């Protein structure tokens, strides 16, 4: 069955639906899909459904349908994430850094915007004002946001000072 998907950047992919279940489907595509990537899937004359790529191999992918209001499945968080809007510099390996905004932050990771889309599992560096760059691994992608897990958590005392400095920027 013919279908198409809309990616985070509004590009459109042609797909062939090859298997369908209650909560997902398998598709064939000439474009590479990235596990964790969120799509809007449409089967002609059936409307759209949100879907997350669960696997991709040899031009085939498994998609999991997401009900309205569903948050992507993330690893259990180590701590609550205070809502902080603070400027940071995000850098991918072999590339220059660029300023982005954090959306929330813990000692163990953060959610922030991105300009150049990283891959799930890719190592990146994030520099918060007044700190050395922190090495992080990308855990998930959704729209223009990326979830990052710091490879070395921020020391509790340093994190408390960081929160105090950003107190006026709490979201």
N, CA, C and O of each residue as an XYZ file, in Angstrom:
684
protein
N       0.845     -1.165      0.000
C       0.000      0.000      0.000
C       0.902      1.243      0.000
O       1.885      1.300      0.738
N       0.571      2.204     -0.804
C       1.369      3.416     -0.924
C       1.086      4.362      0.246
O      -0.058      4.529      0.669
N       2.178      4.986      0.764
C       2.067      5.929      1.874
C       3.164      6.976      1.726
O       4.033      6.867      0.860
N       3.111      7.979      2.574
C       4.220      8.923      2.636
C       4.361      9.412      4.065
O       3.446      9.270      4.876
N       5.526      9.993      4.369
C       5.802     10.492      5.708
C       6.393     11.889      5.599
O       7.097     12.214      4.643
N       6.091     12.704      6.597
C       6.664     14.040      6.683
C       7.671     14.027      7.829
O       7.347     13.658      8.957
N       8.908     14.440      7.512
C       9.978     14.481      8.502
C       9.936     15.785      9.279
O       9.137     16.675      8.986
N      10.817     15.884     10.285
C      10.917     17.070     11.144
C      11.177     18.338     10.349
O      10.742     19.418     10.749
N      11.891     18.222      9.211
C      12.228     19.389      8.398
C      11.205     19.642      7.294
O      11.444     20.428      6.377
N      10.065     18.963      7.397
C       8.959     19.051      6.434
C       9.266     18.431      5.074
O       8.509     18.633      4.124
N      10.362     17.679      4.963
C      10.597     16.946      3.723
C       9.647     15.744      3.688
O       9.245     15.228      4.731
N       9.301     15.313      2.488
C       8.325     14.246      2.310
C       9.018     13.007      1.754
O       9.813     13.092      0.818
N       8.707     11.867      2.336
C       9.256     10.579      1.898
C       8.157      9.731      1.286
O       7.056      9.649      1.831
N       8.449      9.097      0.156
C       7.533      8.102     -0.404
C       7.825      6.775      0.272
O       8.982      6.380      0.411
N       6.768      6.088      0.693
C       6.907      4.806      1.388
C       5.966      3.781      0.789
O       4.976      4.119      0.140
N       6.295      2.525      1.021
C       5.370      1.429      0.744
C       5.109      0.722      2.063
O       6.041      0.267      2.727
N       3.858      0.631      2.437
C       3.463     -0.058      3.655
C       3.468     -1.551      3.353
O       2.738     -2.009      2.475
N       4.297     -2.324      4.084
C       4.402     -3.754      3.772
C       3.816     -4.649      4.855
O       3.581     -5.835      4.621
N       3.580     -4.097      6.025
C       3.039     -4.885      7.116
C       2.370     -3.917      8.074
O       2.881     -2.820      8.298
N       1.254     -4.297      8.633
C       0.508     -3.405      9.503
C       0.032     -4.163     10.727
O      -0.469     -5.283     10.624
N       0.194     -3.536     11.901
C      -0.348     -4.104     13.133
C      -1.119     -3.011     13.852
O      -1.200     -1.884     13.364
N      -1.682     -3.332     14.999
C      -2.482     -2.375     15.744
C      -1.662     -1.150     16.155
O      -2.174     -0.031     16.115
N      -0.401     -1.341     16.549
C       0.390     -0.229     17.086
C       1.583      0.167     16.226
O       2.417      0.958     16.666
N       1.683     -0.366     15.005
C       2.804      0.012     14.166
C       2.736     -0.609     12.793
O       1.735     -1.216     12.412
N       3.826     -0.445     12.053
C       3.872     -0.999     10.708
C       5.320     -1.145     10.256
O       6.241     -0.618     10.881
N       5.499     -1.866      9.165
C       6.787     -1.951      8.489
C       6.627     -1.239      7.157
O       5.588     -1.340      6.505
N       7.665     -0.520      6.765
C       7.629      0.221      5.504
C       8.908     -0.032      4.728
O       9.932     -0.417      5.292
N       8.827      0.192      3.426
C      10.002      0.199      2.562
C      10.180      1.613      2.050
O       9.203      2.292      1.733
N      11.431      2.061      1.967
C      11.725      3.407      1.505
C      13.119      3.452      0.903
O      13.988      2.663      1.276
N      13.331      4.370     -0.023
C      14.668      4.544     -0.592
C      15.510      5.489      0.252
O      16.722      5.579      0.056
N      14.879      6.199      1.194
C      15.581      7.125      2.078
C      15.925      6.432      3.388
O      15.140      5.632      3.898
N      17.101      6.739      3.931
C      17.491      6.165      5.217
C      16.711      6.849      6.334
O      16.612      8.075      6.375
N      16.160      6.047      7.235
C      15.468      6.558      8.411
C      16.350      6.329      9.629
O      17.188      5.427      9.636
N      16.160      7.144     10.654
C      17.004      7.094     11.842
C      16.175      6.626     13.027
O      15.157      7.243     13.340
N      16.588      5.536     13.705
C      15.846      5.098     14.897
C      15.686      6.250     15.885
O      16.644      6.958     16.197
N      14.456      6.423     16.371
C      14.143      7.513     17.279
C      13.537      8.713     16.582
O      12.948      9.578     17.231
N      13.675      8.776     15.260
C      13.135      9.894     14.484
C      11.610      9.856     14.530
O      11.001      8.791     14.427
N      11.003     11.033     14.686
C       9.543     11.136     14.684
C       9.065     11.573     13.311
O       9.660     12.451     12.686
N       7.989     10.958     12.848
C       7.415     11.232     11.527
C       5.915     11.448     11.664
O       5.299     11.070     12.660
N       5.349     12.062     10.641
C       3.896     12.063     10.465
C       3.649     11.168      9.267
O       4.060     11.495      8.154
N       2.988     10.050      9.478
C       2.753      9.040      8.455
C       1.348      9.195      7.895
O       0.389      9.408      8.636
N       1.243      9.087      6.584
C      -0.069      9.158      5.948
C      -0.216      8.044      4.928
O       0.629      7.868      4.051
N      -1.283      7.307      5.056
C      -1.697      6.358      4.032
C      -2.795      7.092      3.277
O      -3.733      7.607      3.885
N      -2.683      7.140      1.970
C      -3.604      7.947      1.181
C      -5.055      7.694      1.552
O      -5.499      6.550      1.658
N      -5.780      8.780      1.745
C      -7.190      8.789      2.106
C      -7.477      8.214      3.493
O      -8.617      7.853      3.785
N      -6.460      8.127      4.347
C      -6.643      7.604      5.712
C      -6.239      8.615      6.778
O      -6.470      8.368      7.961
N      -5.638      9.754      6.396
C      -5.213     10.761      7.365
C      -3.799     10.503      7.876
O      -3.095      9.612      7.401
N      -3.404     11.314      8.864
C      -2.057     11.247      9.425
C      -2.062     10.577     10.784
O      -3.052     10.624     11.514
N      -0.939      9.952     11.114
C      -0.699      9.426     12.451
C       0.765      9.716     12.785
O       1.636      9.608     11.922
N       1.030     10.082     14.036
C       2.410     10.269     14.471
C       3.036      8.899     14.635
O       2.397      7.965     15.118
N       4.293      8.785     14.229
C       4.993      7.513     14.326
C       6.461      7.764     14.650
O       7.024      8.797     14.287
N       7.059      6.818     15.328
C       8.485      6.886     15.650
C       9.183      5.723     14.959
O       8.678      4.601     14.953
N      10.342      5.997     14.379
C      11.136      4.946     13.744
C      11.773      4.119     14.853
O      12.479      4.662     15.702
N      11.534      2.828     14.852
C      12.118      1.940     15.868
C      13.356      1.226     15.347
O      14.283      0.953     16.109
N      13.378      0.918     14.043
C      14.553      0.278     13.443
C      14.574      0.577     11.961
O      13.552      0.896     11.353
N      15.765      0.466     11.393
C      15.937      0.653      9.951
C      17.052     -0.266      9.488
O      18.118     -0.311     10.104
N      16.814     -1.008      8.398
C      17.831     -1.880      7.828
C      17.453     -2.212      6.391
O      16.315     -2.582      6.104
N      18.417     -2.075      5.502
C      18.233     -2.480      4.099
C      16.948     -1.925      3.472
O      16.159     -2.673      2.896
N      16.749     -0.624      3.588
C      15.614      0.074      2.985
C      14.258     -0.300      3.583
O      13.218      0.013      3.002
N      14.262     -0.969      4.741
C      13.026     -1.285      5.451
C      13.112     -0.683      6.849
O      14.193     -0.570      7.427
N      11.956     -0.300      7.378
C      11.919      0.300      8.707
C      10.678     -0.159      9.454
O       9.646     -0.457      8.854
N      10.797     -0.208     10.756
C       9.667     -0.480     11.630
C       9.238      0.810     12.297
O      10.067      1.515     12.873
N       7.957      1.130     12.229
C       7.424      2.346     12.832
C       6.449      1.976     13.940
O       5.684      1.020     13.816
N       6.485      2.741     15.017
C       5.546      2.580     16.125
C       4.624      3.779     16.121
O       5.087      4.918     16.182
N       3.320      3.537     16.051
C       2.351      4.617     16.068
C       2.314      5.226     17.456
O       2.458      4.528     18.460
N       2.120      6.532     17.501
C       2.069      7.238     18.780
C       0.717      7.919     18.930
O       0.333      8.725     18.082
N      -0.003      7.607     19.992
C      -1.280      8.287     20.209
C      -1.049      9.762     20.524
O       0.044     10.151     20.934
N      -2.080     10.575     20.333
C      -2.000     12.012     20.585
C      -1.531     12.256     22.018
O      -2.008     11.615     22.954
N      -0.599     13.183     22.178
C      -0.091     13.529     23.494
C       1.007     12.603     23.999
O       1.531     12.808     25.094
N       1.361     11.593     23.223
C       2.390     10.638     23.631
C       3.765     11.278     23.537
O       4.090     11.912     22.534
N       4.563     11.117     24.565
C       5.949     11.582     24.546
C       6.808     10.417     24.050
O       6.518      9.269     24.388
N       7.851     10.673     23.265
C       8.714      9.591     22.819
C       9.272      8.818     24.008
O       9.544      9.398     25.059
N       9.439      7.524     23.842
C       9.978      6.698     24.916
C      11.423      7.082     25.171
O      12.276      6.975     24.290
N      11.680      7.522     26.367
C      13.027      7.904     26.762
C      13.476      6.974     27.876
O      12.662      6.345     28.551
N      14.772      6.902     28.050
C      15.329      6.173     29.162
C      14.835      6.826     30.450
O      14.658      8.044     30.497
N      14.613      6.031     31.491
C      14.180      6.579     32.769
C      15.146      7.682     33.200
O      16.357      7.467     33.246
N      14.625      8.830     33.508
C      15.465      9.959     33.882
C      16.046      9.760     35.265
O      15.405      9.192     36.148
N      17.269     10.235     35.443
C      17.964     10.128     36.717
C      17.516     11.198     37.694
O      17.719     11.052     38.899
N      16.906     12.281     37.197
C      16.514     13.389     38.058
C      15.444     14.212     37.357
O      15.301     14.154     36.136
N      14.686     14.985     38.150
C      13.742     15.936     37.585
C      14.529     16.974     36.802
O      15.660     17.296     37.165
N      13.956     17.491     35.752
C      14.639     18.497     34.940
C      13.977     19.854     35.145
O      12.866     20.085     34.668
N      14.661     20.755     35.855
C      14.107     22.107     35.989
C      14.002     22.759     34.614
O      14.872     22.568     33.764
N      12.951     23.516     34.400
C      12.793     24.211     33.127
C      13.686     25.443     33.130
O      13.441     26.397     33.869
N      14.698     25.418     32.320
C      15.661     26.510     32.234
C      15.802     26.884     30.772
O      15.953     26.015     29.913
N      15.753     28.149     30.496
C      16.033     28.620     29.154
C      17.337     29.392     29.231
O      17.361     30.544     29.664
N      18.409     28.762     28.814
C      19.725     29.381     28.892
C      20.475     29.123     27.590
O      20.342     28.054     26.993
N      21.259     30.099     27.152
C      22.045     29.881     25.938
C      23.209     28.933     26.209
O      23.853     29.005     27.255
N      23.469     28.043     25.251
C      24.613     27.136     25.307
C      25.223     27.081     23.910
O      24.639     27.575     22.945
N      26.392     26.481     23.815
C      27.009     26.246     22.516
C      27.048     24.742     22.309
O      27.585     24.017     23.147
N      26.487     24.264     21.209
C      26.441     22.846     20.870
C      27.390     22.604     19.708
O      27.374     23.338     18.720
N      28.233     21.551     19.832
C      29.198     21.265     18.774
C      29.207     19.771     18.470
O      29.246     18.939     19.377
N      29.172     19.448     17.189
C      29.324     18.067     16.716
C      30.787     17.837     16.383
O      31.516     18.793     16.121
N      31.226     16.595     16.390
C      32.622     16.250     16.103
C      33.034     16.783     14.739
O      32.320     16.603     13.753
N      34.183     17.437     14.686
C      34.726     17.917     13.425
C      34.032     19.145     12.866
O      34.275     19.514     11.717
N      33.176     19.786     13.646
C      32.432     20.951     13.168
C      32.528     22.073     14.188
O      32.872     21.851     15.348
N      32.220     23.274     13.738
C      32.189     24.411     14.644
C      30.944     24.378     15.509
O      29.936     23.776     15.140
N      31.019     25.026     16.661
C      29.870     25.099     17.547
C      28.917     26.199     17.120
O      29.290     27.100     16.368
N      27.688     26.123     17.604
C      26.705     27.144     17.302
C      25.820     27.350     18.537
O      25.560     26.404     19.281
N      25.361     28.586     18.751
C      24.531     28.856     19.935
C      23.125     28.287     19.765
O      22.518     28.401     18.701
N      22.621     27.673     20.832
C      21.252     27.150     20.886
C      20.711     27.412     22.294
O      21.437     27.907     23.156
N      19.456     27.087     22.524
C      18.829     27.264     23.834
C      18.602     25.907     24.490
O      18.194     24.954     23.825
N      18.867     25.816     25.795
C      18.458     24.640     26.554
C      16.991     24.811     26.907
O      16.499     25.931     27.045
N      16.306     23.702     27.052
C      14.896     23.724     27.441
C      14.730     23.201     28.865
O      13.830     23.635     29.583
N      15.576     22.289     29.270
C      15.621     21.793     30.641
C      17.004     21.195     30.873
O      17.736     20.920     29.922
N      17.355     20.997     32.134
C      18.721     20.615     32.470
C      18.754     19.887     33.796
O      18.059     20.269     34.737
N      19.560     18.835     33.875
C      19.882     18.171     35.145
C      21.383     17.989     35.185
O      22.090     18.366     34.250
N      21.859     17.421     36.251
C      23.290     17.085     36.347
C      23.657     16.044     35.300
O      24.823     15.944     34.916
N      22.677     15.261     34.827
C      22.933     14.105     33.979
C      22.684     14.341     32.493
O      23.111     13.539     31.662
N      21.998     15.430     32.147
C      21.706     15.669     30.746
C      20.804     16.868     30.557
O      20.485     17.583     31.507
N      20.400     17.076     29.320
C      19.532     18.217     29.023
C      18.779     17.979     27.717
O      19.054     17.043     26.967
N      17.832     18.855     27.486
C      17.122     18.927     26.214
C      17.428     20.303     25.654
O      17.326     21.307     26.360
N      17.801     20.345     24.394
C      18.071     21.647     23.785
C      17.694     21.608     22.308
O      17.401     20.554     21.743
N      17.712     22.787     21.707
C      17.474     22.896     20.277
C      18.734     22.462     19.538
O      19.805     22.358     20.137
N      18.608     22.214     18.260
C      19.786     21.983     17.432
C      19.614     22.724     16.121
O      18.500     23.036     15.698
N      20.758     23.000     15.480
C      20.751     23.620     14.157
C      21.077     22.552     13.128
O      20.340     22.371     12.159
N      22.188     21.839     13.339
C      22.563     20.703     12.480
C      22.076     19.441     13.172
O      22.483     19.158     14.299
N      21.227     18.693     12.525
C      20.606     17.510     13.136
C      21.637     16.421     13.406
O      22.224     15.887     12.466
N      21.871     16.076     14.694
C      22.778     14.964     15.004
C      22.053     13.630     14.846
O      20.834     13.598     14.682
N      22.791     12.550     14.893
C      22.211     11.215     14.850
C      22.038     10.692     16.265
O      22.767     11.098     17.170
N      21.085      9.798     16.464
C      20.914      9.150     17.759
C      22.205      8.389     18.065
O      22.727      7.677     17.207
N      22.718      8.540     19.284
C      23.947      7.871     19.697
C      25.211      8.644     19.368
O      26.301      8.248     19.781
N      25.084      9.741     18.631
C      26.250     10.548     18.262
C      26.788     11.289     19.488
O      26.021     11.710     20.354
N      28.105     11.442     19.551
C      28.730     12.220     20.614
C      28.805     13.673     20.187
O      29.242     13.984     19.079
N      28.376     14.561     21.075
C      28.425     16.003     20.849
C      29.008     16.650     22.097
O      29.173     15.993     23.125
N      29.321     17.942     22.006
C      29.812     18.692     23.146
C      28.913     19.887     23.352
O      28.521     20.558     22.397
N      28.588     20.152     24.611
C      27.735     21.284     24.948
C      28.474     22.127     25.989
O      28.990     21.606     26.978
N      28.513     23.442     25.746
C      29.205     24.344     26.671
C      28.196     25.315     27.257
O      27.603     26.135     26.557
N      28.022     25.192     28.571
C      27.183     26.120     29.316
C      28.060     27.284     29.745
O      29.258     27.110     29.966
N      27.483     28.454     29.864
C      28.228     29.653     30.235
C      29.018     29.419     31.519
O      28.453     29.045     32.546
N      30.319     29.642     31.452
C      31.176     29.524     32.629
C      31.694     28.127     32.904
O      32.431     27.935     33.871
N      31.340     27.148     32.096
C      31.815     25.778     32.290
C      32.595     25.317     31.064
O      32.429     25.844     29.965
N      33.451     24.318     31.281
C      34.106     23.683     30.145
C      33.058     22.881     29.383
O      31.997     22.556     29.915
N      33.371     22.572     28.142
C      32.438     21.792     27.319
C      32.221     20.417     27.936
O      33.163     19.771     28.392
N      30.969     19.982     27.943
C      30.587     18.661     28.455
C      30.360     17.728     27.277
O      29.655     18.074     26.329
N      30.956     16.551     27.338
C      30.735     15.546     26.304
C      29.398     14.870     26.581
O      29.106     14.506     27.721
N      28.589     14.702     25.542
C      27.250     14.133     25.712
C      26.938     13.191     24.558
O      27.551     13.263     23.493
N      25.973     12.306     24.789
C      25.490     11.376     23.770
C      24.044     11.727     23.472
O      23.258     11.952     24.392
N      23.681     11.775     22.180
C      22.300     12.062     21.815
C      21.438     10.827     22.068
O      21.771      9.725     21.631
N      20.332     11.021     22.775
C      19.440      9.914     23.149
C      18.182      9.874     22.306
O      17.661      8.796     22.021
N      17.685     11.039     21.901
C      16.458     11.101     21.126
C      16.404     12.414     20.363
O      17.103     13.373     20.691
N      15.564     12.437     19.342
C      15.317     13.627     18.526
C      13.818     13.771     18.350
O      13.115     12.790     18.106
N      13.333     14.988     18.475
C      11.925     15.262     18.238
C      11.809     16.696     17.742
O      12.197     17.640     18.432
N      11.271     16.845     16.539
C      11.162     18.144     15.891
C      12.541     18.797     15.874
O      13.459     18.231     15.279
N      12.733     19.966     16.502
C      14.048     20.615     16.494
C      14.744     20.483     17.841
O      15.627     21.279     18.161
N      14.356     19.485     18.634
C      14.952     19.266     19.958
C      15.752     17.977     19.981
O      15.447     17.020     19.269
N      16.786     17.974     20.817
C      17.614     16.790     21.013
C      17.751     16.548     22.510
O      17.924     17.487     23.288
N      17.672     15.280     22.906
C      17.910     14.890     24.293
C      19.349     14.437     24.420
O      19.805     13.582     23.662
N      20.070     15.009     25.380
C      21.488     14.698     25.570
C      21.731     14.102     26.945
O      21.168     14.564     27.937
N      22.567     13.081     27.002
C      23.010     12.486     28.258
C      24.490     12.796     28.409
O      25.296     12.409     27.563
N      24.854     13.500     29.491
C      26.256     13.831     29.720
C      27.031     12.563     30.060
O      26.565     11.744     30.853
N      28.213     12.394     29.464
C      29.029     11.218     29.756
C      29.605     11.298     31.165
O      29.829     10.272     31.807
N      29.847     12.522     31.647
C      30.267     12.757     33.032
C      29.313     13.773     33.641
O      29.325     14.938     33.243
N      28.486     13.359     34.599
C      27.511     14.288     35.173
C      28.184     15.525     35.778
O      29.341     15.483     36.197
N      27.426     16.623     35.812
C      27.895     17.855     36.436
C      27.939     17.626     37.952
O      27.009     17.053     38.519
N      29.009     18.071     38.601
C      29.137     17.931     40.055
C      27.956     18.642     40.729
O      27.554     19.714     40.277
N      27.388     18.064     41.810
C      26.216     18.668     42.453
C      26.424     20.133     42.866
O      25.524     20.952     42.680
N      27.572     20.469     43.413
C      27.823     21.854     43.847
C      27.862     22.796     42.640
O      27.339     23.909     42.701
N      28.480     22.349     41.550
C      28.546     23.159     40.333
C      27.151     23.325     39.751
O      26.797     24.407     39.283
N      26.358     22.261     39.776
C      25.002     22.332     39.251
C      24.146     23.315     40.064
O      23.374     24.087     39.494
N      24.287     23.283     41.395
C      23.541     24.224     42.244
C      23.909     25.665     41.918
O      23.032     26.526     41.862
N      25.194     25.940     41.701
C      25.623     27.289     41.330
C      25.061     27.687     39.974
O      24.651     28.830     39.773
N      25.044     26.744     39.054
C      24.491     26.999     37.726
C      23.007     27.358     37.816
O      22.541     28.276     37.141
N      22.271     26.628     38.654
C      20.847     26.927     38.848
C      20.650     28.315     39.457
O      19.758     29.057     39.048
N      21.486     28.660     40.434
C      21.391     29.998     41.040
C      21.615     31.081     39.990
O      20.885     32.072     39.956
N      22.615     30.901     39.136
C      22.931     31.896     38.100
C      21.804     32.046     37.091
O      21.594     33.137     36.561
N      21.078     30.971     36.816
C      20.013     31.024     35.820
C      18.642     31.235     36.432
O      17.631     31.143     35.735
N      18.591     31.521     37.740
C      17.306     31.670     38.448
C      16.368     32.636     37.726
O      15.166     32.382     37.651
N      16.883     33.710     37.207
C      16.051     34.679     36.500
C      15.610     34.190     35.141
O      14.770     34.823     34.502
N      16.163     33.064     34.679
C      15.837     32.538     33.344
C      14.956     31.297     33.425
O      14.740     30.635     32.410
N      14.447     30.970     34.602
C      13.616     29.774     34.739
C      12.355     29.919     33.907
O      11.730     30.979     33.876
N      11.983     28.802     33.212
C      10.841     28.847     32.302
C       9.554     28.545     32.958
O       8.511     28.550     32.304
